[in-house]
Amino acid sequence: MEARLQSAGRFVFVGRVTWNGHRELLYYLATPQPASDNLKTLAEGRSTRPFAFASERDEKWTKAGFWLNRK
């Protein structure tokens, strides 16, 4: 997955959440569209486990604060 993100541009791994048999990987991307296109192609190719992804705009990193500002 990260190889696909690297080919689409700069990104930062924020963290992962594992709960109830599911895992979320959290990334911040400099340019989300190329990464979304790459991940969509990967998901449709069925060469990996089935997965879904979502992309949300968060220019000030406020949504990442939950993971980044923990003490």
LOPA-376142 format. One record per residue: residue number from 0; residue in one letter; x, y, z of N, C-alpha, C, O, CB in turn. Coordinates in steps of 0.001 Angstrom, whole numbers, always signed. Glycine has a CB too. Layout:
residues N
{pt NUM 'a' {X Y Z} {X Y Z} {X Y Z} {X Y Z} {X Y Z}};
...
This chain:
residues 71
{pt 0 'm' {+814 -1174 +0} {+0 +0 +0} {+871 +1256 +0} {+602 +2206 -735} {-934 -12 +1192}};
{pt 1 'e' {+1906 +1251 +822} {+2757 +2439 +871} {+3506 +2663 -435} {+3791 +3806 -789} {+3746 +2324 +2013}};
{pt 2 'a' {+3826 +1605 -1150} {+4485 +1773 -2453} {+3555 +2531 -3402} {+4010 +3376 -4173} {+4880 +388 -3062}};
{pt 3 'r' {+2268 +2233 -3349} {+1303 +2950 -4188} {+1204 +4412 -3773} {+1081 +5295 -4623} {-79 +2285 -4108}};
{pt 4 'l' {+1256 +4668 -2480} {+1192 +6054 -2010} {+2460 +6812 -2393} {+2389 +7977 -2783} {+985 +6099 -482}};
{pt 5 'q' {+3618 +6164 -2285} {+4874 +6833 -2641} {+4904 +7242 -4098} {+5421 +8306 -4437} {+6056 +5932 -2343}};
{pt 6 's' {+4360 +6414 -4954} {+4375 +6749 -6375} {+3437 +7907 -6694} {+3519 +8495 -7773} {+3995 +5534 -7203}};
{pt 7 'a' {+2546 +8236 -5761} {+1578 +9317 -5982} {+2023 +10647 -5386} {+1398 +11676 -5646} {+242 +8932 -5399}};
{pt 8 'g' {+3095 +10645 -4590} {+3554 +11901 -4001} {+3919 +11759 -2538} {+4001 +10651 -2008} {+2497 +12958 -4152}};
{pt 9 'r' {+4135 +12881 -1901} {+4553 +12890 -493} {+3395 +12502 +421} {+2241 +12847 +166} {+5094 +14278 -99}};
{pt 10 'f' {+3727 +11777 +1493} {+2729 +11406 +2480} {+3391 +11221 +3833} {+4607 +11050 +3926} {+1990 +10127 +2057}};
{pt 11 'v' {+2578 +11256 +4882} {+3041 +11034 +6248} {+2142 +9985 +6872} {+918 +10113 +6842} {+3036 +12361 +7085}};
{pt 12 'f' {+2743 +8947 +7438} {+1986 +7946 +8182} {+1664 +8520 +9549} {+2562 +8936 +10281} {+2775 +6604 +8307}};
{pt 13 'v' {+379 +8542 +9895} {-56 +9085 +11182} {-203 +7977 +12209} {+192 +8150 +13362} {-1380 +9843 +11031}};
{pt 14 'g' {-756 +6857 +11819} {-920 +5753 +12763} {-1894 +4714 +12260} {-2367 +4765 +11124} {-1381 +6270 +14099}};
{pt 15 'r' {-2182 +3762 +13146} {-3144 +2719 +12796} {-4075 +2482 +13960} {-3714 +2680 +15121} {-2431 +1413 +12402}};
{pt 16 'v' {-5269 +2059 +13635} {-6276 +1710 +14635} {-6742 +302 +14303} {-7188 +38 +13186} {-7484 +2740 +14651}};
{pt 17 't' {-6639 -605 +15272} {-7130 -1964 +15093} {-8221 -2192 +16132} {-8009 -2009 +17331} {-5972 -3026 +15227}};
{pt 18 'w' {-9398 -2596 +15641} {-10527 -2783 +16548} {-11551 -3684 +15879} {-11878 -3497 +14707} {-11164 -1420 +16944}};
{pt 19 'n' {-12049 -4646 +16610} {-13165 -5483 +16180} {-12892 -6148 +14820} {-13786 -6218 +13977} {-14444 -4648 +16106}};
{pt 20 'g' {-11677 -6627 +14609} {-11343 -7321 +13375} {-11057 -6425 +12179} {-10886 -6917 +11064} {-12434 -8226 +13030}};
{pt 21 'h' {-11003 -5130 +12398} {-10730 -4183 +11314} {-9483 -3377 +11646} {-9164 -3162 +12815} {-11941 -3241 +11078}};
{pt 22 'r' {-8788 -2936 +10615} {-7615 -2087 +10806} {-7737 -865 +9920} {-8045 -964 +8732} {-6309 -2858 +10499}};
{pt 23 'e' {-7492 +278 +10514} {-7444 +1533 +9765} {-6010 +2022 +9743} {-5337 +2041 +10774} {-8389 +2607 +10388}};
{pt 24 'l' {-5539 +2419 +8563} {-4228 +3044 +8423} {-4474 +4504 +8102} {-5253 +4824 +7204} {-3353 +2343 +7312}};
{pt 25 'l' {-3818 +5387 +8828} {-4067 +6814 +8702} {-2851 +7508 +8095} {-1740 +7408 +8616} {-4412 +7425 +10071}};
{pt 26 'y' {-3077 +8209 +6991} {-2014 +8916 +6288} {-2471 +10342 +5986} {-3662 +10603 +5819} {-1622 +8173 +4981}};
{pt 27 'y' {-1519 +11243 +5920} {-1767 +12583 +5392} {-997 +12692 +4089} {+181 +12342 +4018} {-1341 +13711 +6413}};
{pt 28 'l' {-1677 +13184 +3056} {-1118 +13224 +1707} {-989 +14649 +1221} {-1864 +15481 +1460} {-1979 +12418 +743}};
{pt 29 'a' {+111 +14927 +534} {+298 +16267 -38} {-707 +16511 -1162} {-1272 +17600 -1266} {+1744 +16439 -567}};
{pt 30 't' {-926 +15516 -1987} {-1888 +15616 -3094} {-2747 +14360 -3087} {-2283 +13308 -3526} {-1160 +15794 -4481}};
{pt 31 'p' {-3972 +14432 -2608} {-4785 +13234 -2414} {-5270 +12552 -3691} {-5444 +11334 -3692} {-5953 +13582 -1599}};
{pt 32 'q' {-5490 +13279 -4758} {-6103 +12657 -5936} {-5263 +11542 -6556} {-5806 +10467 -6813} {-6365 +13705 -6973}};
{pt 33 'p' {-3964 +11738 -6809} {-3203 +10616 -7379} {-3204 +9390 -6466} {-3282 +8260 -6949} {-1766 +11046 -7650}};
{pt 34 'a' {-3120 +9604 -5160} {-3131 +8482 -4218} {-4475 +7770 -4249} {-4520 +6540 -4234} {-2822 +8966 -2793}};
{pt 35 's' {-5566 +8520 -4292} {-6901 +7907 -4368} {-7037 +7075 -5628} {-7588 +5975 -5587} {-7999 +8981 -4329}};
{pt 36 'd' {-6548 +7580 -6737} {-6605 +6832 -7997} {-5804 +5537 -7894} {-6271 +4483 -8325} {-6075 +7693 -9161}};
{pt 37 'n' {-4601 +5611 -7324} {-3765 +4416 -7173} {-4412 +3384 -6253} {-4394 +2190 -6552} {-2390 +4801 -6632}};
{pt 38 'l' {-4978 +3833 -5144} {-5610 +2904 -4211} {-6883 +2305 -4799} {-7193 +1140 -4546} {-5924 +3608 -2894}};
{pt 39 'k' {-7612 +3076 -5569} {-8813 +2552 -6220} {-8433 +1442 -7199} {-9089 +401 -7240} {-9578 +3684 -6953}};
{pt 40 't' {-7388 +1656 -7978} {-6906 +632 -8910} {-6473 -621 -8164} {-6782 -1734 -8589} {-5739 +1173 -9749}};
{pt 41 'l' {-5758 -450 -7053} {-5312 -1584 -6251} {-6506 -2355 -5688} {-6521 -3585 -5735} {-4401 -1108 -5111}};
{pt 42 'a' {-7498 -1654 -5160} {-8675 -2305 -4573} {-9475 -3064 -5627} {-9987 -4149 -5352} {-9570 -1267 -3886}};
{pt 43 'e' {-9583 -2512 -6808} {-10356 -3155 -7869} {-9600 -4319 -8504} {-10218 -5185 -9123} {-10722 -2138 -8935}};
{pt 44 'g' {-8277 -4355 -8363} {-7470 -5400 -8971} {-7571 -6746 -8288} {-7218 -7769 -8874} {-6063 -4981 -8991}};
{pt 45 'r' {-8045 -6757 -7066} {-8222 -7988 -6291} {-6927 -8781 -6116} {-6962 -10003 -5980} {-9254 -8861 -6956}};
{pt 46 's' {-5792 -8093 -6118} {-4518 -8770 -5893} {-4134 -8747 -4412} {-3107 -9302 -4020} {-3416 -8117 -6734}};
{pt 47 't' {-4957 -8110 -3608} {-4718 -8034 -2163} {-6003 -8443 -1447} {-6993 -8795 -2089} {-4263 -6589 -1729}};
{pt 48 'r' {-5982 -8397 -155} {-7218 -8599 +599} {-8182 -7478 +245} {-7750 -6379 -106} {-6948 -8641 +2139}};
{pt 49 'p' {-9463 -7736 +331} {-10421 -6645 +78} {-10216 -5510 +1090} {-9984 -5757 +2273} {-11885 -7172 +151}};
{pt 50 'f' {-10304 -4301 +623} {-10197 -3159 +1519} {-10981 -1983 +950} {-11320 -1948 -232} {-8720 -2772 +1740}};
{pt 51 'a' {-11251 -1048 +1807} {-11922 +191 +1421} {-11048 +1340 +1896} {-10232 +1179 +2803} {-13377 +284 +2024}};
{pt 52 'f' {-11225 +2493 +1280} {-10479 +3655 +1738} {-11347 +4894 +1582} {-12296 +4930 +799} {-9149 +3809 +956}};
{pt 53 'a' {-10989 +5895 +2351} {-11699 +7173 +2300} {-10663 +8280 +2368} {-9555 +8087 +2869} {-12746 +7304 +3463}};
{pt 54 's' {-11036 +9420 +1865} {-10149 +10569 +1875} {-10946 +11780 +2365} {-12037 +12060 +1870} {-9535 +10824 +457}};
{pt 55 'e' {-10384 +12492 +3342} {-11029 +13689 +3882} {-10026 +14831 +3913} {-8850 +14628 +4214} {-11600 +13423 +5302}};
{pt 56 'r' {-10483 +15998 +3609} {-9628 +17196 +3646} {-9441 +17633 +5111} {-10408 +17729 +5865} {-10257 +18366 +2788}};
{pt 57 'd' {-8200 +17892 +5493} {-7884 +18319 +6862} {-6577 +19104 +6832} {-5558 +18653 +7355} {-7778 +17088 +7838}};
{pt 58 'e' {-6616 +20270 +6220} {-5413 +21066 +5997} {-4687 +21456 +7271} {-3464 +21598 +7257} {-5764 +22295 +5244}};
{pt 59 'k' {-5401 +21631 +8368} {-4767 +22057 +9624} {-4465 +20892 +10556} {-4050 +21105 +11695} {-5653 +23053 +10338}};
{pt 60 'w' {-4670 +19661 +10087} {-4390 +18459 +10848} {-5205 +18379 +12149} {-4753 +17763 +13114} {-2915 +18393 +11161}};
{pt 61 't' {-6363 +18972 +12188} {-7168 +18948 +13408} {-7703 +17554 +13704} {-7800 +17171 +14870} {-8323 +19929 +13294}};
{pt 62 'k' {-8052 +16789 +12677} {-8570 +15441 +12905} {-7477 +14489 +13387} {-7766 +13513 +14079} {-9203 +14899 +11628}};
{pt 63 'a' {-6241 +14765 +13030} {-5121 +13922 +13459} {-4730 +14210 +14904} {-3983 +13438 +15505} {-3915 +14132 +12541}};
{pt 64 'g' {-5211 +15286 +15457} {-4863 +15670 +16813} {-5142 +14586 +17845} {-4407 +14455 +18824} {-5602 +16903 +17184}};
{pt 65 'f' {-6198 +13812 +17630} {-6542 +12738 +18552} {-5368 +11776 +18718} {-5093 +11325 +19829} {-7785 +11985 +18059}};
{pt 66 'w' {-4677 +11459 +17627} {-3565 +10512 +17672} {-2242 +11202 +17962} {-1384 +10617 +18622} {-3470 +9753 +16362}};
{pt 67 'l' {-2050 +12421 +17492} {-763 +13073 +17620} {-565 +13770 +18952} {+576 +13972 +19368} {-592 +14052 +16525}};
{pt 68 'n' {-1636 +14143 +19635} {-1520 +14912 +20875} {-1829 +14084 +22123} {-2209 +14638 +23155} {-2444 +16104 +20822}};
{pt 69 'r' {-1672 +12793 +22038} {-1964 +11923 +23192} {-799 +11986 +24176} {+357 +12111 +23772} {-2218 +10443 +22736}};
{pt 70 'k' {-1106 +11900 +25456} {-67 +11930 +26490} {-32 +10649 +27254} {+782 +10496 +28165} {-283 +13081 +27441}};
